[in-house]
């Protein structure tokens, strides 16, 4: 059906429905048109509508006069964007009308379509990379991931990944602070120990941990990393980020760690996470068939290890962190700025802390208790950087929390001694530990709580998570006993010699005889 007949039938259908009493809205909905169109058609007579159909179709576009200009520009520069073309039109035509960005985009697109001028983009061509020789190359990359803690909070962890290019044998190391150059050097040593050797070449990103600057194509390594590479004698190769031909193998490992190991895993502490990662490497990452090579990395590593340079531990020069004096109002002075410390950090004139720069963060450390806090480094001078919660006496609050937990236990002294041991074992996580313990004990059967505490003390268990597991086990055992009912013990009266004797009715004295004794 041609255009003319289709339009004519629609017109008659609109008038038919109107004669039958349908509203304009109902007509529009039924025919799938705008209600204004239906209303306009009802106002037109059949002759008027036929005249409208015979009129020349189309109208001159607002920007039609600029077609040749746009066509000429696109023929010379086919990759020109609509936004840039808009600027050129305004620059070269003082009378260019004000139109929307969408109008410009549609107009440029129509010119491209009419004259078949396709937009060219620089597309990188990739080629398949041949497998390298055994022992030739390793690749290094970093990743980060936001993990949920066992207490429902979030902890950002960062990780170092290493993979041997031929065997795909992997290694991963986690930290909860940004890596420094010294941390990276230590991670290399742990990786070489794990893979039992050192490859001839290692591929990296152009990362600030390795490179100070790029001097007209000549990469200048950091002093620490340059000295380490010289001692280890491996070749360094630096490439740009997201370069699959150069270091796609290790980039795949970063994604594998996130999607297979870290996904839905809870963070307890760093030591546990690295221990779990080692188990994952042994049972999954290095034990399953690789999707590309169709070989098992552990088996391939058995071959590749023979081609690696032998690994001999070297003594690393541990750079001591600088110490800073703590002012009596719990702050330090660093590069012209004042940074706050948690309430109670100052403990006399000789109180000092250590500082560690990690990226854009400044980490305050105590030799005994570890990390105290961290601040974003301020590049200005004369600033006071104060954290809100540093005004609170956290030590007092923790003592109060410890006392509150002890009040929930029957043996308060035993509970206090146990919670002090946890505080010394995990000072950074003591607040989280107590909160978890309070949740576990609140509303708990005192007998179960006491038995669980006894078990934890006897077996040296210093973890709120493990304590909760003990309680849950004891609760299940108690519930099973209730479901099975009380245990009935069958007694044997009188040593079981004769049940008849047990049923014997003893002789009874006449009360009158006692009256005789008392009256005489």
C-alpha atoms as one frame of an Amber mdcrd trajectory, in Angstrom:
protein
   0.000   0.000   0.000   1.419   3.355  -1.040   1.829   6.398   1.158  -1.220
   8.250  -0.244  -3.731   5.407   0.301  -2.425   4.689   3.769  -2.911   8.281
   4.858  -6.380   8.439   3.301  -7.541   5.285   5.083  -6.272   6.681   8.410
  -8.270   9.880   7.810 -11.518   7.968   7.168 -10.918   5.685  10.161 -10.567
   8.720  12.445 -13.887  10.163  11.198 -15.641   6.776  11.450 -14.689   6.364
  15.101 -15.724   9.945  15.789 -19.188   9.254  14.313 -19.487   6.198  16.564
 -18.952   8.387  19.618 -15.301   7.663  20.523 -13.346  10.455  22.188 -10.270
  12.020  20.590  -8.031  10.316  23.170  -9.564   6.892  22.471  -9.176   7.388
  18.704  -5.533   8.423  19.095  -4.732   5.475  21.371  -6.435   2.978  19.049
  -4.666   4.232  15.915  -1.325   4.853  17.626  -1.100   8.568  16.933  -0.809
  11.772  18.928  -4.163  13.127  20.128  -3.357  16.485  18.497  -3.013  14.752
  15.110  -6.400  13.067  15.555  -7.990  16.399  16.507  -6.461  18.125  13.434
  -7.767  15.419  11.090 -11.290  15.786  12.486 -11.250  19.498  11.634 -10.278
  18.869   7.992 -12.793  18.058   5.271 -11.987  15.286   2.831 -11.116  17.795
   0.068  -8.869  19.780   2.412  -7.086  16.599   3.469  -6.520  15.481  -0.141
  -5.091  18.911  -1.006  -2.709  18.613   1.957  -1.551  15.238   0.698  -0.811
  16.559  -2.781   1.385  19.412  -1.488   5.154  18.970  -2.003   6.649  17.066
   0.931   9.603  18.145   2.985  10.836  21.466   4.092  14.101  23.228   3.984
  16.326  22.311   6.899  17.583  25.077   9.161  21.234  24.240   8.423  20.859
  23.196   4.784  22.825  26.247   3.558  25.906  24.942   5.395  25.872  21.476
   3.797  28.736  22.176   1.390  30.898  23.618   4.165  30.385  20.560   6.395
  30.869  18.168   3.461  34.149  19.852   2.522  35.488  19.670   6.077  34.502
  16.004   6.483  36.161  15.050   3.190  39.450  16.486   4.468  39.078  15.465
   8.148  36.710  12.489   8.336  37.242  12.006  12.096  35.890  15.496  12.976
  33.380  15.381  15.821  30.012  17.182  15.713  31.115  19.432  18.594  34.239
  20.543  16.708  32.220  21.073  13.510  29.837  23.304  15.488  32.765  25.481
  16.583  34.086  25.709  13.013  30.641  26.771  11.739  30.424  29.551  14.319
  33.990  30.621  13.606  33.591  30.808   9.796  29.981  32.065   9.639  29.204
  35.120  11.732  25.458  34.746  11.034  25.315  31.089  12.110  22.016  30.550
  14.013  21.786  29.352  17.597  20.875  25.672  17.566  21.149  22.833  20.056
  24.004  20.354  20.172  21.544  17.616  19.183  20.596  19.549  16.020  24.265
  19.869  15.057  24.849  16.179  15.708  21.864  15.166  13.545  22.900  17.544
  10.748  26.509  16.308  10.623  25.268  12.728  10.732  22.885  13.366   7.813
  25.716  14.861   5.723  27.892  11.816   6.462  25.051   9.478   5.461  24.113
  11.403   2.296  27.678  11.574   0.962  28.869   8.287   2.525  31.646   9.896
   4.577  32.389   7.452   7.381  34.009   8.586  10.600  37.509   7.133  10.807
  39.027   6.274  14.157  42.532   5.209  14.986  42.129   1.521  15.806  45.085
  -0.341  17.191  45.765  -3.623  15.485  46.630  -6.511  17.810  48.591  -9.569
  16.855  48.893 -12.900  18.579  51.981 -13.005  20.782  54.089 -16.186  20.549
  54.884 -18.100  23.727  58.208 -17.088  25.258  60.943 -19.485  26.261  60.917
 -21.015  29.729  62.498 -18.762  32.345  62.591 -15.772  30.018  59.974 -13.397
  31.418  57.814 -12.491  34.399  55.179  -9.761  34.673  54.218  -7.522  37.636
  51.106  -5.470  38.284  49.047  -4.047  41.154  45.371  -4.018  42.047  43.064
  -2.916  44.823  39.717  -4.134  46.157  37.174  -3.000  48.743  36.471  -5.962
  51.031  33.682  -6.330  53.566  34.968  -7.037  57.083  33.518  -9.689  59.383
  31.800  -6.852  61.287  30.025  -5.385  58.274  32.462  -2.561  57.548  34.652
  -1.987  54.457  38.417  -2.343  54.193  40.412  -1.379  51.091  43.233  -3.820
  50.356  45.972  -3.494  47.758  47.831  -6.382  46.187  51.002  -7.157  44.236
  50.753  -9.812  41.529  53.527 -11.702  39.746  53.210 -14.293  36.960  55.728
 -16.256  34.923  54.865 -15.644  31.275  55.432 -19.194  30.005  54.039 -21.421
  32.762  51.460 -18.874  34.066  52.617 -19.709  37.599  51.273 -16.953  39.876
  51.989 -15.204  43.159  49.985 -12.577  45.066  50.705 -10.492  48.178  48.236
  -8.245  50.026  48.684  -5.051  52.037  46.141  -2.775  53.709  48.324   0.289
  53.076  49.569   1.675  49.728  52.764   0.062  48.458  56.016   1.966  48.751
  59.135   1.211  46.712  60.579  -0.634  49.699  57.379  -2.722  49.995  57.605
  -3.596  46.292  61.222  -4.733  46.644  60.238  -6.956  49.571  57.323  -8.330
  47.499  59.763  -9.225  44.698  61.877 -11.217  47.139  58.832 -13.117  48.417
  57.740 -13.814  44.832  61.191 -15.106  43.807  61.225 -17.352  46.864  57.761
 -18.706  45.975  58.573 -19.401  42.304  62.007 -20.759  43.253  64.023 -18.525
  40.968  64.269 -15.274  39.028  63.360 -14.743  35.325  65.688 -12.953  32.902
  63.236 -10.071  32.289  60.332  -8.507  34.190  57.635  -6.345  32.596  56.088
  -3.405  34.504  53.744  -0.453  34.095  55.366   2.971  34.098  54.519   3.280
  37.778  55.696   5.925  40.233  57.044   3.133  42.470  59.669   2.314  39.843
  60.137   5.485  37.805  61.014   9.006  38.923  60.436  10.663  35.539  60.421
  10.083  31.791  63.236  12.103  30.240  62.491  12.324  26.473  61.856   8.598
  26.363  64.646   7.660  28.779  63.070   6.238  31.946  64.767   7.275  35.176
  64.286   4.667  37.908  63.963   5.509  41.588  67.259   5.182  43.445  66.025
   2.309  45.631  64.610   0.274  42.775  67.598   0.926  40.506  69.948  -0.369
  43.205  67.785  -3.466  43.719  67.635  -4.284  39.981  71.417  -3.968  39.798
  71.832  -6.476  42.632  69.365  -8.949  41.129  70.620  -8.477  37.539  67.302
  -8.892  35.736  66.234  -6.753  32.759  63.354  -4.321  33.260  60.838  -3.574
  30.520  58.268  -0.784  31.030  55.080  -0.435  29.024  51.941   1.646  29.134
  48.914   0.628  31.194  46.273  -1.667  29.679  48.699  -2.992  27.049  47.568
  -6.598  26.436  50.382  -7.431  24.041  53.065  -6.415  26.543  51.606  -7.475
  29.899  48.170  -8.904  29.278  49.028 -12.058  31.231  49.447 -10.273  34.559
  46.453  -7.989  33.876  44.381 -11.139  33.553  45.767 -12.317  36.890  44.632
  -9.078  38.572  41.093  -9.676  37.308  41.313 -13.349  38.339  42.271 -12.400
  41.902  39.324 -10.001  42.136  36.674 -12.244  40.586  37.757 -15.655  41.859
  39.541 -15.102  45.170  38.335 -11.801  46.636  34.717 -11.840  45.466  32.393
 -12.273  48.502  35.365 -12.972  50.816  35.394 -11.250  54.237  38.430  -9.441
  55.646  39.538 -10.574  59.112  43.119  -9.335  59.242  46.061  -9.050  56.858
  47.862 -12.141  58.112  44.758 -14.290  57.567  44.159 -12.829  54.093  47.695
 -13.630  52.891  47.430 -17.121  54.368  44.138 -17.680  52.526  45.704 -16.329
  49.327  48.546 -18.827  49.590  46.008 -21.640  49.916  44.075 -20.326  46.894
  47.253 -20.249  44.792  48.064 -23.847  45.688  44.607 -25.353  45.184  43.113
 -23.200  42.393  45.146 -20.497  40.640  48.176 -22.712  40.001  46.439 -26.098
  40.195  43.718 -25.792  37.533  44.182 -26.003  33.776  44.903 -22.596  32.217
  42.273 -21.435  29.717  44.785 -20.454  27.019  47.660 -22.915  27.362  45.392
 -25.858  28.385  48.113 -26.856  30.812  48.355 -26.809  34.602  50.664 -23.988
  35.851  52.074 -26.170  38.659  53.162 -28.834  36.186  54.582 -26.234  33.797
  56.406 -24.559  36.691  58.197 -27.842  37.363  59.771 -27.438  33.909  60.282
 -23.655  34.015  61.965 -23.637  37.428  65.005 -25.308  35.864  65.465 -22.361
  33.479  65.162 -19.608  36.102  68.210 -17.977  37.631  68.778 -19.574  41.056
  67.222 -17.689  43.960  69.562 -16.762  46.783  68.157 -14.482  49.498  69.863
 -11.126  49.700  70.005  -8.905  52.727  67.804  -5.923  52.087  68.685  -2.584
  53.600  65.591  -1.699  55.577  65.152   2.023  55.479  64.223   3.242  58.929
  61.130   5.387  59.053  61.719   8.927  60.327  60.534   9.699  63.868  58.718
  12.855  64.912  58.105  14.305  68.344  54.507  14.346  69.555  53.329  17.686
  70.971  51.426  17.697  74.255  48.189  18.593  72.453  48.491  15.379  70.374
  49.824  16.656  67.062  53.000  16.563  64.977  54.636  19.072  62.682  55.408
  17.789  59.170  56.655  19.911  56.242  55.182  23.125  57.553  51.780  21.683
  58.538  50.278  20.375  61.780  48.577  16.955  61.752  46.380  15.712  64.585
  46.885  12.418  66.429  44.379  10.338  68.427  43.623  11.562  71.944  46.083
  10.069  74.441  48.996   9.581  72.002  51.149  12.036  73.974  52.607  10.255
  77.026  55.358  12.618  78.111  58.245  14.673  76.745  59.965  11.827  74.904
  56.866  10.591  73.041  57.643   9.971  69.362  55.937   8.294  66.407  57.077
   7.135  62.966  55.810   8.549  59.677  55.354   6.713  56.406  54.437   8.369
  53.103  52.289   6.103  50.947  51.099   7.813  47.795  49.058  10.830  48.818
  48.628   9.572  52.381  50.653  10.177  55.516  50.531   7.191  57.878  51.321
   7.620  61.600  52.809   4.524  63.250  53.551   3.495  66.806  56.291   0.893
  67.362  54.129  -1.043  69.843  50.576  -0.694  68.539  51.167  -0.247  64.803
  49.143   2.221  62.739  47.605   5.071  64.750  45.908   7.008  61.960  46.411
   8.459  58.499  45.873  11.832  56.793  45.813  13.091  53.231  49.075  14.987
  52.638  48.382  18.716  52.342  50.588  20.415  49.730  50.101  23.874  51.249
  51.968  25.236  54.257  50.769  26.552  57.595  47.675  24.304  57.594  46.088
  22.422  60.504  44.798  19.011  59.460  42.522  17.688  62.198  40.475  14.473
  62.209  37.160  14.802  64.006  37.426  11.641  66.094  40.889  12.560  67.388
  39.270  14.764  70.028  37.702  11.730  71.723  39.480   9.731  74.412  39.434
   6.377  72.659  41.385   4.591  75.379  38.769   5.543  77.966  36.008   4.444
  75.615  37.700   1.069  75.040  38.101   0.502  78.788  34.410   1.235  79.228
  33.561  -1.212  76.444  35.718  -3.874  78.116  33.911  -3.316  81.416  30.517
  -3.545  79.696  31.478  -6.906  78.212  32.738  -8.215  81.553  29.427  -7.268
  83.192  27.692  -9.692  80.819  29.846 -12.609  82.037  29.504 -14.585  85.287
  33.256 -14.717  85.980  34.122 -11.028  85.490  37.785 -11.336  86.489  38.360
 -14.181  84.040  36.601 -12.208  81.302  38.685  -9.089  81.994  41.948 -11.040
  81.882  40.915 -12.674  78.580  39.866  -9.417  76.929  43.168  -7.789  77.993
  45.019 -10.588  76.241  42.986  -9.936  73.081  43.805  -6.226  73.357  47.535
  -6.949  73.494  47.267  -9.461  70.639  45.184  -7.265  68.282  45.447  -3.644
  69.489  44.291  -2.169  66.162  41.104  -4.241  66.128  40.191  -4.259  69.828
  37.130  -2.036  69.347  35.754  -4.335  66.635  36.584  -7.408  68.711  34.690
  -6.141  71.770  31.686  -5.068  69.712  31.476  -8.534  68.176  31.833 -10.229
  71.586  29.064  -8.093  73.080  26.714  -9.018  70.246  27.520 -12.718  70.759
  27.048 -12.704  74.544  23.995 -10.427  74.803  20.946 -12.598  75.549  23.091
 -15.762  75.684  22.538 -18.487  78.278  25.065 -17.611  81.086  26.028 -21.288
  81.347  26.942 -21.439  77.643  28.823 -18.112  77.885  30.884 -19.361  80.854
  31.697 -22.689  79.210  32.739 -20.927  75.985  34.988 -18.533  77.927  36.587
 -21.441  79.803  37.280 -23.218  76.522  38.761 -20.077  74.924  41.055 -19.439
  77.905  42.219 -23.051  78.138  43.044 -23.247  74.417  44.585 -19.763  73.985
  41.849 -18.555  71.607  42.051 -14.763  71.178  39.453 -14.011  68.521  35.845
 -12.819  68.677  35.035 -14.792  65.522  36.366 -18.038  67.018  34.514 -17.349
  70.294  31.267 -16.967  68.332  31.926 -20.288  66.592  32.435 -21.998  69.976
  29.145 -20.563  71.267  27.258 -21.696  68.154  28.656 -25.235  68.524  27.620
 -25.411  72.180  24.156 -24.067  71.373  23.631 -26.708  68.686  24.708 -29.441
  71.067  22.335 -28.208  73.759  19.425 -28.009  71.291  20.054 -31.591  70.155
  19.934 -32.776  73.760  16.598 -31.003  74.292  15.102 -32.546  71.144  16.191
 -36.049  72.189  14.676 -35.583  75.673  16.193 -36.266  79.115  18.234 -39.421
  79.454  16.494 -41.955  81.725  18.828 -43.965  83.965  17.388 -47.311  85.154
  18.317 -47.877  88.801  18.741 -51.280  90.435  17.349 -50.961  94.033  19.073
 -52.944  96.764  21.866 -54.000  94.430  19.302 -55.732  92.238  19.151 -58.867
  94.382  15.393 -58.938  94.614  12.776 -56.597  93.227  10.328 -58.234  95.703
  12.281 -56.865  98.660  12.027 -53.355  97.225   8.247 -53.706  97.191   8.054
 -54.922 100.862   5.854 -52.790 103.164   7.720 -52.162 106.474   6.041 -52.755
 109.864   4.384 -49.817 111.589   4.354 -49.197 115.388   1.144 -48.366 117.290
   1.195 -44.726 118.465  -0.423 -45.838 121.743   2.762 -47.545 122.849   4.577
 -44.191 122.696   1.917 -42.625 124.954   2.683 -45.301 127.519   6.356 -44.306
 127.602   5.645 -40.591 128.033   3.000 -41.059 130.808   5.193 -43.289 132.989
